[in-house]
């Protein structure tokens, strides 16, 4: 078999080498057609060597909508007429009930997500978050607790570390150079990165990724992959945009399975040891190509539903992951 020279060069990642930004960008620009399957095969080999275990997680939308931020792709912004269900912070017992249901189906990683910019101090709602963490830890001690609460002060990060939180989700969303176009007049990339570094300082793992299909270039996608590589991150959720009616990006065309597969494969080659998790867009936009995409270097998925859209049943995903382990 004769490999495309760009792919042949990328095999150095299997031996512990690193791709440069230029090499990653060349793969993105030039690999297509039959060569794309060779690229996916390499990414899967890298995954098997450096991050072989498959993983699943599930989340709860613990506070929905009414968000003051203006992320142009997000259904939860109060600025956009998306007509989603909105509600205040859930009571700890309601969160526990959801966690117990997914635990019974074999999920051992639970994400607690709230809309909003974040917290600068420990107010009444933040104290409710901490009580919820304590209750979950008491009742489900072997459930890994991950939270996503927005931008936090150091005081709040220290409290999360003291209340059994093992991992924090803070997505970059896109390349640093494109960030201001997508998240306007609100929080900055620098504030996100500061929160990520605070988590690492206090022993909380970071789950940090982004989303494609926003109108970004391949240069932007590669820059996001390298931005993640430069941060203290061990898990990385990757999303494919499902354009939400009412948001400024509602008219964006769907990302094709081939384009998504190429992105995932290159992201794996740039970040060989990360847990790469396929989240939003897996069922809705990728449909029959889910299996191919999970063999593009990914080794984790979110199951059971997303923040404002439905996902796939946990039982179906359990069987899906069992089948993937044979490849």
DAZISUL-V411171 format. One record per residue. N is the residue number from 1. PHI is phi in whole degrees, 0 to 359 (NA if undefined). NEAR is the number of other ideal C-beta (glycine too) atoms within 8 Angstrom. Layout:
BEGIN
n=N phi=PHI near=NEAR
n=N phi=PHI near=NEAR
END
This chain:
BEGIN
n=1 phi=NA near=2
n=2 phi=260 near=2
n=3 phi=273 near=8
n=4 phi=305 near=9
n=5 phi=303 near=6
n=6 phi=294 near=11
n=7 phi=288 near=14
n=8 phi=303 near=8
n=9 phi=296 near=8
n=10 phi=290 near=13
n=11 phi=298 near=10
n=12 phi=298 near=8
n=13 phi=297 near=13
n=14 phi=299 near=9
n=15 phi=261 near=6
n=16 phi=95 near=4
n=17 phi=282 near=6
n=18 phi=236 near=5
n=19 phi=279 near=11
n=20 phi=278 near=6
n=21 phi=299 near=9
n=22 phi=297 near=6
n=23 phi=293 near=11
n=24 phi=295 near=15
n=25 phi=292 near=11
n=26 phi=296 near=9
n=27 phi=300 near=16
n=28 phi=296 near=13
n=29 phi=280 near=7
n=30 phi=248 near=8
n=31 phi=274 near=12
n=32 phi=201 near=7
n=33 phi=59 near=4
n=34 phi=299 near=5
n=35 phi=296 near=10
n=36 phi=299 near=12
n=37 phi=296 near=7
n=38 phi=294 near=11
n=39 phi=296 near=15
n=40 phi=296 near=14
n=41 phi=299 near=8
n=42 phi=297 near=15
n=43 phi=300 near=15
n=44 phi=292 near=12
n=45 phi=296 near=9
n=46 phi=295 near=14
n=47 phi=302 near=15
n=48 phi=295 near=7
n=49 phi=283 near=8
n=50 phi=252 near=8
n=51 phi=212 near=10
n=52 phi=286 near=7
n=53 phi=283 near=5
n=54 phi=274 near=8
n=55 phi=219 near=10
n=56 phi=223 near=14
n=57 phi=218 near=13
n=58 phi=219 near=14
n=59 phi=230 near=14
n=60 phi=233 near=12
n=61 phi=275 near=9
n=62 phi=279 near=11
n=63 phi=209 near=10
n=64 phi=248 near=12
n=65 phi=71 near=11
n=66 phi=59 near=9
n=67 phi=277 near=11
n=68 phi=283 near=7
n=69 phi=284 near=11
n=70 phi=234 near=9
n=71 phi=292 near=10
n=72 phi=291 near=12
n=73 phi=256 near=13
n=74 phi=260 near=11
n=75 phi=287 near=12
n=76 phi=268 near=12
n=77 phi=292 near=12
n=78 phi=292 near=7
n=79 phi=287 near=4
n=80 phi=254 near=10
n=81 phi=278 near=4
n=82 phi=266 near=12
n=83 phi=60 near=4
n=84 phi=279 near=9
n=85 phi=291 near=6
n=86 phi=239 near=6
n=87 phi=197 near=7
n=88 phi=284 near=4
n=89 phi=302 near=9
n=90 phi=291 near=11
n=91 phi=288 near=7
n=92 phi=307 near=11
n=93 phi=294 near=7
n=94 phi=292 near=8
n=95 phi=294 near=15
n=96 phi=300 near=13
n=97 phi=301 near=8
n=98 phi=297 near=9
n=99 phi=298 near=14
n=100 phi=295 near=10
n=101 phi=294 near=8
n=102 phi=284 near=12
n=103 phi=300 near=12
n=104 phi=297 near=6
n=105 phi=260 near=10
n=106 phi=95 near=7
n=107 phi=273 near=13
n=108 phi=238 near=8
n=109 phi=225 near=12
n=110 phi=237 near=18
n=111 phi=257 near=13
n=112 phi=251 near=16
n=113 phi=237 near=13
n=114 phi=234 near=11
n=115 phi=284 near=11
n=116 phi=119 near=11
n=117 phi=290 near=9
n=118 phi=138 near=11
n=119 phi=227 near=12
n=120 phi=259 near=6
n=121 phi=214 near=8
n=122 phi=274 near=9
n=123 phi=267 near=7
n=124 phi=298 near=5
n=125 phi=293 near=8
n=126 phi=293 near=12
n=127 phi=297 near=9
n=128 phi=294 near=11
n=129 phi=302 near=14
n=130 phi=295 near=12
n=131 phi=297 near=9
n=132 phi=296 near=14
n=133 phi=299 near=15
n=134 phi=297 near=10
n=135 phi=294 near=12
n=136 phi=299 near=17
n=137 phi=294 near=12
n=138 phi=294 near=6
n=139 phi=272 near=9
n=140 phi=228 near=11
n=141 phi=297 near=6
n=142 phi=261 near=4
n=143 phi=274 near=12
n=144 phi=286 near=8
n=145 phi=260 near=13
n=146 phi=239 near=15
n=147 phi=233 near=14
n=148 phi=221 near=12
n=149 phi=238 near=12
n=150 phi=90 near=10
n=151 phi=281 near=10
n=152 phi=237 near=13
n=153 phi=280 near=8
n=154 phi=297 near=7
n=155 phi=303 near=8
n=156 phi=291 near=15
n=157 phi=297 near=15
n=158 phi=300 near=9
n=159 phi=292 near=11
n=160 phi=300 near=15
n=161 phi=298 near=10
n=162 phi=281 near=5
n=163 phi=243 near=10
n=164 phi=76 near=8
n=165 phi=283 near=12
n=166 phi=261 near=8
n=167 phi=209 near=14
n=168 phi=234 near=16
n=169 phi=259 near=12
n=170 phi=216 near=13
n=171 phi=277 near=10
n=172 phi=289 near=16
n=173 phi=78 near=10
n=174 phi=204 near=12
n=175 phi=292 near=14
n=176 phi=308 near=8
n=177 phi=290 near=6
n=178 phi=257 near=11
n=179 phi=303 near=13
n=180 phi=296 near=7
n=181 phi=288 near=6
n=182 phi=259 near=12
n=183 phi=240 near=11
n=184 phi=261 near=8
n=185 phi=63 near=3
n=186 phi=232 near=9
n=187 phi=278 near=10
n=188 phi=252 near=7
n=189 phi=299 near=8
n=190 phi=299 near=6
n=191 phi=294 near=9
n=192 phi=297 near=13
n=193 phi=296 near=10
n=194 phi=298 near=9
n=195 phi=297 near=14
n=196 phi=301 near=15
n=197 phi=291 near=10
n=198 phi=295 near=11
n=199 phi=301 near=14
n=200 phi=298 near=10
n=201 phi=300 near=7
n=202 phi=257 near=10
n=203 phi=80 near=5
n=204 phi=261 near=13
n=205 phi=291 near=9
n=206 phi=246 near=15
n=207 phi=247 near=15
n=208 phi=225 near=14
n=209 phi=210 near=14
n=210 phi=185 near=11
n=211 phi=219 near=14
n=212 phi=243 near=14
n=213 phi=98 near=12
n=214 phi=269 near=13
n=215 phi=101 near=5
n=216 phi=282 near=9
n=217 phi=269 near=5
n=218 phi=295 near=8
n=219 phi=301 near=8
n=220 phi=298 near=12
n=221 phi=296 near=14
n=222 phi=295 near=15
n=223 phi=298 near=12
n=224 phi=295 near=12
n=225 phi=300 near=13
n=226 phi=284 near=11
n=227 phi=297 near=11
n=228 phi=297 near=15
n=229 phi=301 near=8
n=230 phi=272 near=5
n=231 phi=245 near=11
n=232 phi=284 near=8
n=233 phi=237 near=11
n=234 phi=239 near=8
n=235 phi=228 near=13
n=236 phi=218 near=14
n=237 phi=280 near=12
n=238 phi=241 near=16
n=239 phi=241 near=11
n=240 phi=245 near=14
n=241 phi=301 near=16
n=242 phi=256 near=10
n=243 phi=301 near=12
n=244 phi=266 near=12
n=245 phi=304 near=6
n=246 phi=102 near=9
n=247 phi=271 near=14
n=248 phi=298 near=6
n=249 phi=258 near=12
n=250 phi=297 near=9
n=251 phi=266 near=4
n=252 phi=295 near=10
n=253 phi=292 near=3
n=254 phi=290 near=9
n=255 phi=292 near=11
n=256 phi=280 near=6
n=257 phi=303 near=9
n=258 phi=296 near=8
n=259 phi=293 near=9
n=260 phi=297 near=16
n=261 phi=299 near=14
n=262 phi=298 near=15
n=263 phi=299 near=12
n=264 phi=299 near=16
n=265 phi=297 near=14
n=266 phi=292 near=16
n=267 phi=300 near=13
n=268 phi=295 near=16
n=269 phi=293 near=16
n=270 phi=284 near=12
n=271 phi=232 near=12
n=272 phi=296 near=12
n=273 phi=260 near=5
n=274 phi=287 near=12
n=275 phi=281 near=10
n=276 phi=257 near=17
n=277 phi=246 near=17
n=278 phi=274 near=14
n=279 phi=245 near=12
n=280 phi=301 near=12
n=281 phi=99 near=15
n=282 phi=297 near=15
n=283 phi=271 near=9
n=284 phi=283 near=9
n=285 phi=250 near=12
n=286 phi=265 near=13
n=287 phi=42 near=7
n=288 phi=292 near=4
n=289 phi=260 near=9
n=290 phi=303 near=12
n=291 phi=298 near=9
n=292 phi=300 near=10
n=293 phi=293 near=15
n=294 phi=290 near=11
n=295 phi=260 near=11
n=296 phi=260 near=15
n=297 phi=115 near=15
n=298 phi=281 near=15
n=299 phi=220 near=12
n=300 phi=202 near=13
n=301 phi=211 near=13
n=302 phi=263 near=17
n=303 phi=234 near=12
n=304 phi=91 near=13
n=305 phi=135 near=7
n=306 phi=243 near=10
n=307 phi=287 near=10
n=308 phi=231 near=11
n=309 phi=229 near=9
n=310 phi=283 near=5
n=311 phi=247 near=10
n=312 phi=259 near=9
n=313 phi=299 near=7
n=314 phi=299 near=14
n=315 phi=300 near=7
n=316 phi=294 near=8
n=317 phi=288 near=13
n=318 phi=302 near=11
n=319 phi=294 near=8
n=320 phi=299 near=11
n=321 phi=293 near=11
n=322 phi=299 near=7
n=323 phi=294 near=8
n=324 phi=296 near=11
n=325 phi=297 near=7
n=326 phi=277 near=4
n=327 phi=262 near=5
END
